[in-house]
Amino acid sequence: MADPLVLVPGLDGTGLLFYRQVPCLERRYRVATHRLRDDATLLEELVADLHTRVEAMTSPGERVTLVGESFGGALSLSYALAHPERVARLVIVNSFPYFGPQARLWLGYHLLRSTPWGVMRMVRQLTAWRMHSPHTGKDEIRRFHQLMRATTRNGYLSRLRMLRQYDVRPRLPEIQAPVLYLAADRDHLVPSVEQARLMASLTPHATMRVLDGHGHICLIAPDVDLGTILDEWTAT
């Protein structure tokens, strides 16, 4: 039986943006896409939800590979600290061990609260050049906007509140599973390369790889194949 792998989404919480990666990963893994519930108030609740997901798709004692993107990377790291016995490997994409600019986080939270939700689609369209990889095609970006209709304001606000207290830097040395940190060098949302270097320096069995020429939303880009990246990593 193929090894289990769970894809953990970012702030959108839908899991829908992994659509390009699922076929790539299914060549080798038994893949599940996790969705974050929108009414959680604590990160620990999302960790518990993820544990339920892991338990449902694995046999007793079987360990899972977690692939977490952005906020999903924060959740995956938190899960590995809470349930180290269930984690075989971690792949953390464009993520962070803490969210440093708290003023920016506060501003984003209150802007999201006050902005009519129907306007968010226009905001995403206007900021697409900052969020996507430069060579992501128009069809993929159009599909991105369609999939984002499944997001909710409450979900975003819930997860932004969690980041106010999130900081795993002191605990990263406890993670014994191998970790691959992937960082896009054109990420304008998160200083991914800088954060990946920091996390790799604190994690005992860490590897870091820079995704050259990519933005924060890189997993829908045509030349990112997580299946191949994981094969290359695990072969070393």
Backbone as CSV, one residue per row, in Angstrom:
resi,resn,N_x,N_y,N_z,CA_x,CA_y,CA_z,C_x,C_y,C_z
1,MET,0.844,-1.191,0.000,0.000,0.000,0.000,0.883,1.246,0.000
2,ALA,0.465,2.270,-0.733,1.235,3.504,-0.827,1.252,4.221,0.515
3,ASP,2.316,4.995,0.745,2.434,5.766,1.974,1.405,6.894,1.994
4,PRO,0.849,7.213,3.177,-0.160,8.266,3.263,0.468,9.660,3.266
5,LEU,-0.222,10.594,2.644,0.220,11.988,2.579,-1.006,12.887,2.676
6,VAL,-0.918,13.908,3.523,-2.021,14.853,3.693,-1.552,16.247,3.281
7,LEU,-2.349,16.901,2.441,-2.091,18.263,1.991,-2.877,19.222,2.875
8,VAL,-2.168,20.170,3.494,-2.772,21.085,4.472,-2.752,22.498,3.899
9,PRO,-3.927,23.122,3.699,-3.997,24.392,2.978,-3.598,25.607,3.813
10,GLY,-3.446,26.733,3.101,-3.111,27.996,3.733,-4.332,28.704,4.274
11,LEU,-4.267,30.045,4.330,-5.330,30.826,4.939,-6.692,30.596,4.281
12,ASP,-6.702,30.280,2.990,-7.993,30.041,2.331,-8.733,28.871,2.967
13,GLY,-7.987,27.883,3.458,-8.573,26.782,4.207,-9.323,25.748,3.400
14,THR,-9.423,25.927,2.098,-10.273,25.052,1.298,-9.608,23.755,0.877
15,GLY,-8.303,23.790,0.669,-7.610,22.631,0.108,-7.760,22.511,-1.386
16,LEU,-8.533,23.402,-2.004,-8.806,23.292,-3.437,-7.612,23.672,-4.299
17,LEU,-6.704,24.471,-3.769,-5.583,24.954,-4.582,-4.490,23.907,-4.782
18,PHE,-4.688,22.713,-4.254,-3.730,21.627,-4.486,-4.069,20.826,-5.749
19,TYR,-4.993,21.311,-6.542,-5.514,20.499,-7.655,-4.423,20.073,-8.634
20,ARG,-3.414,20.899,-8.848,-2.336,20.501,-9.771,-1.398,19.487,-9.138
21,GLN,-1.274,19.514,-7.828,-0.298,18.678,-7.148,-0.810,17.282,-6.818
22,VAL,-2.111,17.131,-6.653,-2.649,15.812,-6.281,-2.256,14.732,-7.288
23,PRO,-2.434,14.929,-8.605,-2.019,13.875,-9.550,-0.517,13.601,-9.500
24,CYS,0.289,14.632,-9.284,1.739,14.434,-9.198,2.105,13.565,-8.001
25,LEU,1.431,13.792,-6.891,1.743,13.058,-5.669,1.157,11.656,-5.659
26,GLU,0.041,11.481,-6.374,-0.611,10.166,-6.383,0.201,9.113,-7.129
27,ARG,1.233,9.529,-7.833,2.111,8.541,-8.468,2.786,7.656,-7.418
28,ARG,2.943,8.195,-6.202,3.669,7.452,-5.180,2.923,7.342,-3.853
29,TYR,2.049,8.311,-3.562,1.432,8.405,-2.245,-0.076,8.159,-2.284
30,ARG,-0.612,7.831,-1.126,-2.054,7.794,-0.898,-2.426,9.172,-0.363
31,VAL,-3.059,9.992,-1.188,-3.185,11.424,-0.927,-4.569,11.788,-0.398
32,ALA,-4.577,12.636,0.626,-5.816,13.239,1.128,-5.605,14.740,1.219
33,THR,-6.622,15.495,0.849,-6.588,16.950,0.962,-7.442,17.360,2.144
34,HIS,-6.844,18.075,3.075,-7.526,18.479,4.297,-8.187,19.846,4.105
35,ARG,-9.338,20.029,4.709,-10.005,21.331,4.721,-10.070,21.833,6.153
36,LEU,-9.808,23.120,6.351,-9.854,23.712,7.678,-11.263,24.225,7.966
37,ARG,-11.753,23.941,9.161,-13.082,24.485,9.482,-12.965,25.959,9.846
38,ASP,-14.020,26.678,9.602,-13.987,28.132,9.704,-14.360,28.661,11.075
39,ASP,-14.867,27.797,11.961,-15.339,28.284,13.253,-14.379,27.986,14.396
40,ALA,-13.182,27.493,14.093,-12.207,27.226,15.155,-11.702,28.543,15.732
41,THR,-11.448,28.559,17.026,-10.928,29.759,17.677,-9.475,29.611,18.110
42,LEU,-9.001,28.375,18.194,-7.633,28.112,18.627,-6.928,27.211,17.628
43,LEU,-5.612,27.415,17.480,-4.837,26.554,16.598,-4.896,25.113,17.064
44,GLU,-4.991,24.918,18.372,-5.069,23.563,18.913,-6.296,22.819,18.403
45,GLU,-7.370,23.534,18.118,-8.560,22.894,17.561,-8.279,22.381,16.151
46,LEU,-7.543,23.171,15.375,-7.198,22.726,14.024,-6.215,21.565,14.061
47,VAL,-5.316,21.568,15.043,-4.417,20.427,15.222,-5.234,19.169,15.515
48,ALA,-6.235,19.292,16.378,-7.086,18.144,16.701,-7.852,17.665,15.471
49,ASP,-8.357,18.602,14.662,-9.053,18.225,13.422,-8.121,17.481,12.477
50,LEU,-6.899,17.980,12.357,-5.933,17.330,11.470,-5.593,15.935,11.990
51,HIS,-5.510,15.798,13.289,-5.239,14.469,13.858,-6.362,13.498,13.527
52,THR,-7.591,13.970,13.582,-8.722,13.123,13.205,-8.598,12.681,11.753
53,ARG,-8.177,13.604,10.902,-7.984,13.294,9.475,-6.885,12.258,9.294
54,VAL,-5.776,12.442,9.992,-4.657,11.498,9.895,-5.079,10.124,10.388
55,GLU,-5.780,10.073,11.515,-6.225,8.800,12.067,-7.166,8.072,11.111
56,ALA,-8.001,8.840,10.410,-8.993,8.231,9.523,-8.362,7.595,8.296
57,MET,-7.205,8.094,7.855,-6.629,7.586,6.603,-5.428,6.670,6.822
58,THR,-5.077,6.396,8.081,-3.910,5.560,8.351,-4.285,4.370,9.218
59,SER,-3.436,3.367,9.176,-3.569,2.222,10.062,-2.955,2.573,11.414
60,PRO,-3.290,1.842,12.471,-2.702,2.121,13.781,-1.174,2.113,13.714
61,GLY,-0.585,3.196,14.180,0.865,3.300,14.195,1.498,3.761,12.904
62,GLU,0.711,3.848,11.831,1.262,4.290,10.544,1.537,5.790,10.585
63,ARG,2.659,6.185,9.998,3.038,7.601,10.007,2.755,8.233,8.647
64,VAL,2.532,9.534,8.670,2.063,10.257,7.498,3.053,11.343,7.096
65,THR,3.083,11.658,5.809,3.793,12.836,5.325,2.797,13.990,5.263
66,LEU,3.161,15.116,5.864,2.324,16.310,5.827,2.965,17.333,4.908
67,VAL,2.157,17.890,3.995,2.598,18.983,3.128,1.742,20.187,3.483
68,GLY,2.359,21.194,4.087,1.615,22.367,4.527,2.076,23.615,3.805
69,GLU,1.114,24.359,3.263,1.428,25.583,2.525,1.052,26.806,3.355
70,SER,1.998,27.731,3.548,1.758,28.992,4.237,1.178,28.742,5.631
71,PHE,-0.042,29.192,5.918,-0.654,28.899,7.216,-0.692,27.394,7.466
72,GLY,-0.888,26.613,6.411,-0.881,25.164,6.553,0.463,24.629,7.008
73,GLY,1.538,25.343,6.675,2.854,24.973,7.195,2.927,25.181,8.691
74,ALA,2.361,26.296,9.166,2.312,26.556,10.606,1.507,25.471,11.313
75,LEU,0.385,25.091,10.718,-0.439,24.038,11.309,0.287,22.696,11.296
76,SER,0.988,22.398,10.213,1.711,21.121,10.109,2.843,21.035,11.123
77,LEU,3.580,22.118,11.314,4.636,22.144,12.327,4.040,21.944,13.718
78,SER,2.909,22.608,13.973,2.247,22.468,15.275,1.772,21.033,15.479
79,TYR,1.270,20.405,14.408,0.837,19.011,14.512,2.022,18.097,14.822
80,ALA,3.134,18.321,14.156,4.312,17.474,14.379,4.813,17.583,15.814
81,LEU,4.655,18.759,16.416,5.062,18.930,17.814,4.074,18.255,18.762
82,ALA,2.797,18.241,18.396,1.777,17.625,19.250,1.726,16.108,19.093
83,HIS,2.016,15.616,17.872,1.895,14.183,17.582,3.125,13.691,16.809
84,PRO,4.287,13.766,17.390,5.506,13.375,16.652,5.498,11.932,16.201
85,GLU,4.783,11.078,16.926,4.765,9.655,16.602,3.990,9.350,15.327
86,ARG,3.210,10.315,14.819,2.409,10.073,13.632,2.981,10.710,12.370
87,VAL,4.129,11.374,12.478,4.681,12.118,11.347,5.940,11.445,10.818
88,ALA,5.904,11.062,9.552,7.082,10.494,8.899,7.970,11.595,8.328
89,ARG,7.355,12.566,7.661,8.081,13.679,7.044,7.185,14.902,7.014
90,LEU,7.838,16.059,6.924,7.134,17.325,6.755,7.671,18.036,5.521
91,VAL,6.769,18.612,4.739,7.138,19.494,3.635,6.422,20.815,3.894
92,ILE,7.191,21.871,4.104,6.644,23.163,4.510,6.904,24.169,3.384
93,VAL,5.837,24.705,2.817,5.932,25.543,1.620,5.576,26.993,1.959
94,ASN,6.519,27.906,1.719,6.270,29.349,1.885,5.605,29.656,3.224
95,SER,6.234,29.197,4.283,5.635,29.343,5.603,6.590,30.058,6.554
96,PHE,6.313,29.929,7.857,6.992,30.754,8.861,6.846,30.096,10.228
97,PRO,7.809,30.332,11.141,7.684,29.803,12.500,6.954,30.765,13.436
98,TYR,6.764,31.990,12.992,5.998,33.018,13.699,5.664,34.089,12.673
99,PHE,4.673,34.935,12.982,4.341,36.012,12.051,4.841,37.307,12.660
100,GLY,6.004,37.771,12.170,6.715,38.889,12.785,6.008,40.220,12.744
101,PRO,5.584,40.696,11.584,4.988,42.039,11.530,3.575,42.055,12.094
102,GLN,3.460,42.128,13.432,2.145,42.080,14.065,1.260,43.258,13.661
103,ALA,1.871,44.425,13.418,1.076,45.585,12.990,0.422,45.306,11.643
104,ARG,1.164,44.662,10.751,0.610,44.296,9.446,-0.507,43.281,9.599
105,LEU,-0.325,42.344,10.515,-1.355,41.341,10.764,-2.619,42.008,11.321
106,TRP,-2.450,42.924,12.258,-3.578,43.648,12.842,-4.311,44.446,11.770
107,LEU,-3.539,45.128,10.915,-4.153,45.928,9.857,-4.931,45.045,8.883
108,GLY,-4.323,43.925,8.472,-4.995,43.015,7.560,-6.281,42.466,8.145
109,TYR,-6.250,42.151,9.428,-7.433,41.613,10.102,-8.578,42.620,10.074
110,HIS,-8.292,43.869,10.424,-9.350,44.869,10.510,-9.812,45.323,9.127
111,LEU,-8.921,45.332,8.159,-9.363,45.635,6.798,-10.298,44.560,6.274
112,LEU,-9.971,43.307,6.586,-10.820,42.207,6.143,-12.192,42.258,6.812
113,ARG,-12.209,42.651,8.078,-13.485,42.775,8.779,-14.382,43.852,8.186
114,SER,-13.753,44.936,7.726,-14.539,46.087,7.289,-14.828,46.102,5.784
115,THR,-14.098,45.302,5.020,-14.287,45.282,3.568,-15.456,44.377,3.193
116,PRO,-16.380,44.856,2.379,-17.472,43.972,1.926,-16.901,42.709,1.277
117,TRP,-17.426,41.567,1.666,-16.845,40.302,1.203,-16.892,40.167,-0.315
118,GLY,-17.905,40.749,-0.923,-18.011,40.684,-2.369,-16.909,41.423,-3.099
119,VAL,-16.233,42.323,-2.401,-15.146,43.096,-3.017,-13.847,42.291,-3.065
120,MET,-13.764,41.228,-2.274,-12.505,40.494,-2.152,-12.055,39.893,-3.477
121,ARG,-12.990,39.503,-4.320,-12.594,38.952,-5.615,-11.836,40.004,-6.428
122,MET,-12.321,41.247,-6.393,-11.633,42.315,-7.100,-10.263,42.585,-6.497
123,VAL,-10.168,42.516,-5.162,-8.880,42.710,-4.499,-7.886,41.644,-4.940
124,ARG,-8.343,40.400,-5.016,-7.449,39.322,-5.455,-6.986,39.542,-6.891
125,GLN,-7.868,40.018,-7.739,-7.496,40.269,-9.133,-6.460,41.391,-9.239
126,LEU,-6.626,42.429,-8.431,-5.704,43.562,-8.474,-4.335,43.205,-7.900
127,THR,-4.287,42.251,-6.985,-3.020,41.890,-6.345,-2.414,40.610,-6.906
128,ALA,-2.990,40.076,-7.969,-2.518,38.799,-8.517,-1.040,38.850,-8.888
129,TRP,-0.584,39.983,-9.402,0.815,40.083,-9.833,1.786,39.940,-8.661
130,ARG,1.320,40.236,-7.455,2.171,40.100,-6.273,2.101,38.706,-5.660
131,MET,1.051,37.973,-5.922,0.814,36.712,-5.239,1.242,35.485,-6.039
132,HIS,1.077,35.540,-7.355,1.334,34.370,-8.189,2.746,34.382,-8.763
133,SER,3.191,33.210,-9.189,4.448,33.133,-9.932,4.282,33.863,-11.259
134,PRO,5.312,34.591,-11.721,5.164,35.404,-12.928,4.712,34.630,-14.158
135,HIS,5.073,33.359,-14.253,4.759,32.583,-15.446,3.516,31.703,-15.279
136,THR,2.759,31.902,-14.197,1.491,31.189,-14.064,0.517,31.731,-15.099
137,GLY,-0.077,30.856,-15.878,-0.920,31.270,-17.000,-2.247,31.871,-16.580
138,LYS,-2.862,32.572,-17.513,-4.142,33.241,-17.243,-5.240,32.233,-16.894
139,ASP,-5.209,31.074,-17.534,-6.236,30.070,-17.243,-6.130,29.584,-15.799
140,GLU,-4.898,29.409,-15.331,-4.710,28.950,-13.954,-5.150,30.038,-12.974
141,ILE,-4.818,31.278,-13.268,-5.222,32.365,-12.377,-6.741,32.522,-12.387
142,ARG,-7.359,32.317,-13.533,-8.822,32.366,-13.611,-9.429,31.245,-12.747
143,ARG,-8.836,30.072,-12.825,-9.343,28.966,-12.007,-9.131,29.266,-10.521
144,PHE,-8.013,29.884,-10.185,-7.754,30.290,-8.806,-8.895,31.166,-8.288
145,HIS,-9.288,32.174,-9.063,-10.354,33.072,-8.631,-11.676,32.325,-8.481
146,GLN,-11.927,31.372,-9.350,-13.156,30.584,-9.227,-13.160,29.751,-7.953
147,LEU,-12.022,29.114,-7.649,-11.934,28.267,-6.467,-12.022,29.075,-5.182
148,MET,-11.540,30.309,-5.228,-11.560,31.140,-4.029,-12.957,31.573,-3.633
149,ARG,-13.936,31.306,-4.461,-15.320,31.587,-4.079,-15.768,30.691,-2.926
150,ALA,-15.024,29.612,-2.700,-15.368,28.703,-1.605,-14.856,29.183,-0.256
151,THR,-14.088,30.261,-0.227,-13.554,30.777,1.029,-14.622,31.583,1.765
152,THR,-14.388,31.777,3.061,-15.322,32.568,3.862,-14.562,33.616,4.661
153,ARG,-15.250,34.720,4.948,-14.641,35.755,5.771,-14.314,35.215,7.172
154,ASN,-15.249,34.456,7.751,-15.024,33.933,9.098,-13.793,33.043,9.171
155,GLY,-13.578,32.251,8.116,-12.402,31.391,8.095,-11.116,32.185,8.096
156,TYR,-11.041,33.187,7.228,-9.850,34.038,7.189,-9.621,34.722,8.529
157,LEU,-10.671,35.316,9.094,-10.523,36.043,10.354,-10.096,35.113,11.477
158,SER,-10.676,33.928,11.517,-10.320,32.944,12.531,-8.835,32.612,12.480
159,ARG,-8.337,32.361,11.290,-6.941,31.950,11.163,-5.974,33.120,11.380
160,LEU,-6.374,34.316,10.999,-5.538,35.485,11.281,-5.428,35.725,12.783
161,ARG,-6.499,35.526,13.525,-6.437,35.677,14.982,-5.460,34.681,15.589
162,MET,-5.445,33.462,15.067,-4.536,32.441,15.602,-3.076,32.842,15.459
163,LEU,-2.760,33.546,14.378,-1.366,33.912,14.131,-0.844,34.942,15.115
164,ARG,-1.739,35.608,15.844,-1.281,36.581,16.832,-0.464,35.914,17.938
165,GLN,-0.813,34.666,18.254,-0.142,33.952,19.347,0.822,32.866,18.858
166,TYR,0.923,32.708,17.565,1.696,31.585,17.025,3.191,31.894,17.025
167,ASP,3.984,31.012,17.616,5.445,31.122,17.588,6.033,29.777,18.006
168,VAL,6.553,29.017,17.041,7.126,27.699,17.353,8.656,27.717,17.336
169,ARG,9.257,28.882,17.224,10.725,28.934,17.162,11.400,28.192,18.316
170,PRO,10.952,28.379,19.565,11.655,27.676,20.650,11.522,26.162,20.589
171,ARG,10.507,25.650,19.866,10.231,24.217,19.875,10.682,23.491,18.609
172,LEU,11.139,24.224,17.604,11.573,23.557,16.371,12.686,22.529,16.608
173,PRO,13.619,22.741,17.547,14.630,21.701,17.791,14.059,20.369,18.262
174,GLU,12.790,20.349,18.687,12.171,19.102,19.133,11.727,18.215,17.971
175,ILE,11.596,18.777,16.783,11.076,18.010,15.647,12.158,17.059,15.132
176,GLN,11.886,15.780,15.208,12.857,14.772,14.797,12.581,14.214,13.398
177,ALA,11.402,14.437,12.871,11.106,13.980,11.514,11.887,14.804,10.504
178,PRO,12.279,14.216,9.383,12.913,15.011,8.321,11.948,16.082,7.820
179,VAL,12.481,17.274,7.581,11.659,18.393,7.117,12.285,19.004,5.872
180,LEU,11.472,19.226,4.862,11.886,19.940,3.658,11.182,21.291,3.655
181,TYR,11.984,22.357,3.694,11.434,23.709,3.622,11.573,24.219,2.192
182,LEU,10.440,24.516,1.568,10.429,25.058,0.218,10.065,26.540,0.296
183,ALA,10.854,27.376,-0.383,10.664,28.822,-0.279,10.758,29.478,-1.648
184,ALA,9.726,30.235,-2.012,9.714,30.957,-3.285,10.478,32.271,-3.146
185,ASP,11.375,32.533,-4.090,12.214,33.726,-3.965,11.527,35.005,-4.409
186,ARG,10.307,34.899,-4.969,9.540,36.100,-5.331,8.249,36.192,-4.523
187,ASP,8.320,35.696,-3.314,7.169,35.737,-2.418,7.069,37.139,-1.823
188,HIS,5.993,37.868,-2.169,5.796,39.222,-1.665,4.878,39.261,-0.444
189,LEU,4.341,38.119,-0.055,3.471,38.068,1.109,4.239,37.695,2.366
190,VAL,5.091,36.697,2.239,5.895,36.196,3.351,7.361,36.220,2.913
191,PRO,8.289,36.636,3.765,9.707,36.526,3.412,10.152,35.067,3.492
192,SER,9.689,34.286,2.525,9.790,32.827,2.622,11.219,32.312,2.712
193,VAL,12.105,32.883,1.912,13.489,32.396,1.919,14.128,32.663,3.276
194,GLU,13.950,33.868,3.780,14.500,34.213,5.092,13.921,33.330,6.186
195,GLN,12.611,33.120,6.149,11.971,32.302,7.176,12.379,30.838,7.059
196,ALA,12.521,30.352,5.836,12.945,28.960,5.656,14.361,28.747,6.186
197,ARG,15.229,29.714,5.933,16.598,29.599,6.463,16.577,29.546,7.988
198,LEU,15.745,30.397,8.592,15.644,30.394,10.052,15.131,29.055,10.551
199,MET,14.057,28.558,9.952,13.493,27.288,10.409,14.464,26.137,10.200
200,ALA,15.149,26.129,9.067,16.110,25.053,8.791,17.259,25.070,9.789
201,SER,17.640,26.269,10.238,18.741,26.373,11.209,18.340,25.858,12.585
202,LEU,17.040,25.820,12.860,16.547,25.409,14.176,16.046,23.969,14.203
203,THR,15.830,23.377,13.033,15.252,22.035,12.941,16.365,21.017,12.709
204,PRO,16.441,19.960,13.527,17.586,19.031,13.446,17.801,18.377,12.092
205,HIS,16.747,17.895,11.442,16.902,17.123,10.200,16.214,17.860,9.055
206,ALA,16.732,19.034,8.748,16.069,19.919,7.787,16.868,20.062,6.504
207,THR,16.121,20.205,5.413,16.663,20.530,4.099,15.883,21.733,3.586
208,MET,16.570,22.631,2.904,15.900,23.808,2.348,16.121,23.848,0.844
209,ARG,15.077,24.241,0.130,15.180,24.379,-1.323,14.444,25.648,-1.752
210,VAL,15.108,26.454,-2.546,14.510,27.687,-3.048,13.814,27.398,-4.374
211,LEU,12.591,27.859,-4.497,11.831,27.745,-5.747,12.077,29.023,-6.541
212,ASP,13.036,28.953,-7.443,13.474,30.139,-8.185,12.369,30.664,-9.103
213,GLY,12.154,31.977,-9.050,11.227,32.621,-9.951,9.759,32.444,-9.606
214,HIS,9.474,32.051,-8.366,8.092,31.781,-7.978,7.601,32.742,-6.909
215,GLY,6.278,32.966,-6.918,5.617,33.785,-5.922,4.977,32.933,-4.847
216,HIS,4.224,33.596,-3.963,3.658,32.899,-2.808,2.716,31.777,-3.233
217,ILE,1.851,32.042,-4.197,0.925,31.010,-4.672,1.610,30.277,-5.833
218,CYS,2.478,29.349,-5.486,3.322,28.709,-6.501,2.866,27.312,-6.890
219,LEU,1.966,26.714,-6.127,1.625,25.307,-6.371,0.662,25.110,-7.525
220,ILE,0.174,26.220,-8.121,-0.616,26.090,-9.356,0.223,26.479,-10.572
221,ALA,1.487,26.809,-10.362,2.382,27.126,-11.475,2.689,25.859,-12.267
222,PRO,2.915,25.972,-13.573,3.064,24.784,-14.421,4.333,23.981,-14.174
223,ASP,5.341,24.597,-13.578,6.619,23.901,-13.444,6.946,23.494,-12.007
224,VAL,5.960,23.479,-11.129,6.171,22.987,-9.764,5.481,21.634,-9.636
225,ASP,6.276,20.600,-9.416,5.790,19.230,-9.306,6.264,18.693,-7.957
226,LEU,5.385,18.709,-6.965,5.783,18.255,-5.641,6.157,16.784,-5.619
227,GLY,5.557,15.992,-6.496,5.913,14.583,-6.555,7.378,14.382,-6.895
228,THR,7.850,15.103,-7.905,9.258,15.012,-8.302,10.161,15.592,-7.217
229,ILE,9.758,16.713,-6.636,10.561,17.344,-5.575,10.722,16.399,-4.397
230,LEU,9.640,15.740,-4.002,9.734,14.786,-2.872,10.588,13.581,-3.247
231,ASP,10.470,13.098,-4.482,11.302,11.970,-4.910,12.776,12.331,-4.833
232,GLU,13.125,13.513,-5.287,14.513,13.959,-5.252,15.010,14.108,-3.812
233,TRP,14.143,14.629,-2.961,14.527,14.834,-1.552,14.724,13.508,-0.832
234,THR,13.788,12.591,-0.987,13.874,11.331,-0.253,14.945,10.402,-0.808
235,ALA,15.408,10.675,-2.010,16.463,9.842,-2.606,17.853,10.205,-2.096
236,THR,17.969,11.372,-1.470,19.298,11.817,-0.996,19.619,11.225,0.353
